[in-house]
Amino acid sequence: MCGIVGYVGPRDCADVLVSALTKLEYRGYDSAGIAVFENGKIEVAKTKGRLADLTEKMEKEGKPQGHAGIGHTRWATHGEPSDINSHPHSGRRVTIVHNGIIENYKQLKQFLIENDRTEFLSDTDTEVVAQLLDFYYEGDPIRCIRRTLHELRGSFALGIVFADRPETVYAVRCESPLIVGQGQDEVFIASDVPAIIKYTKEYYLLEQGEIAILKNGSVDFCTLHGRKLKKELLFADWDEDSAEKGGYPHYMLKEIHEQPTAVKTTVTPRIEDGLPDLSECGIIFGTLRNLKNIFIVACGTAMHAGMVGKYVIEKLARVPVTVDIASEFRYRDPLLTHDDLIIIISQSGETADSKAVLSLAKSRGAKTLAIVNVKGSSIAREADMVIYTHAGPEIAVASTKAYMVQLAVMYLFAFETALDKGKLEEKECRRLTAALLKMPDVIEKTIDKVMDMCQYVSWICASMFPPS
Ligand code: GLU
């Protein structure tokens, strides 16, 4: 998912932020923005699109001039990619960039509205955090961050600036990664090492529950209760290319290791009180009750996720499921009725054959559900219901994490359908849902075991066939 950066030092802040974000482009993004202290005031520049679009906008409308600020490339999860939804987001005195998902943002928004905080401009979960920080801010940033974090559920890394704390950047994280780079009289925050490696190879790993305060070219760390921390300075012995892959030799291995987080971020927000809740995807109780047939249509890897889905849905919900390859489906003149559901699975949400199937299904009056990874993509926009997978961008051609989250969604969907159709007792559904919630841990342990085994095998090979 997206990238966060921050800078405090003598260089032109906007230039550093954009250049650091460029190094995080490999993570994928749909919009970009920065906030910089200019003469003691926070100036924001942001836009939907590429970093080149942001640079062009700043050339036309003026680039914020200053030496401290935060920047962001967004991979939309809440609200479509648009100028307004782009980060940074602000409350009255607080501006933030955010990587991740706030699971309870709806409840928090409700709480803020009830407390007369109604100025929401965007559809993002992030803006709720900015407003909440602002709500709790009484002049003590650490206290305000602590109170806010106490309320947040989900995974997040935040870069924060307070209007009355000029030239200072605060950073904090929960689950989503964040590092702090230490250069000569300058400091950085970033989601990943490649962003800063051009400037410094020395960095700190920010741990959960720690706050970094960047000021005057150096960084202080403290706990959420303000107790000072001494942290170990690490050295990134990587060149720029390997740094982009997070130190892994290739993207596929990196993405294999990202599977537990991807599954967790996809599943956890869709569980309410121990049961699946797909209401934010447009699937409310009753929607699936009268389904007669389900057609899962997809291409390649996504179709294989659908084939597993067929087993689970048929077994639990007792509805006939047909799996079709999207390129063939429309040529077999399928029989579709109003009581049928077409599920389109597509990582990108732009797969041409799958798009054609969606149009056909709609023209025949069938209900449509998209399972896609890219927010605001064509398939997501056109389908009646959408379940977003939150795998983040997948760069390796051989799919790993995107496939894994598609499987997780197939299970969630099967549970919800079975429950809705009265084919699954609530107690049994709770048991299955709890098992699904354990998946990230199980995947992590499995990956560790496989990696150990690979090392062992390569050790055996090296001993059997020593280089001559
Ligand atoms: N959930 C936030 C949004 O949709 C942040 C997404 C990200 O990590 O880029 O704006």
Boltz pocket constraint, residues with backbone or C-beta under 6 A from the ligand:
constraints:
  - pocket:
      binder: B
      contacts: [[A, 1], [A, 2], [A, 3], [A, 73], [A, 74], [A, 75], [A, 76], [A, 77], [A, 78], [A, 79], [A, 85], [A, 98], [A, 99], [A, 100], [A, 101], [A, 102], [A, 124], [A, 125], [A, 126]]
      max_distance: 6.0
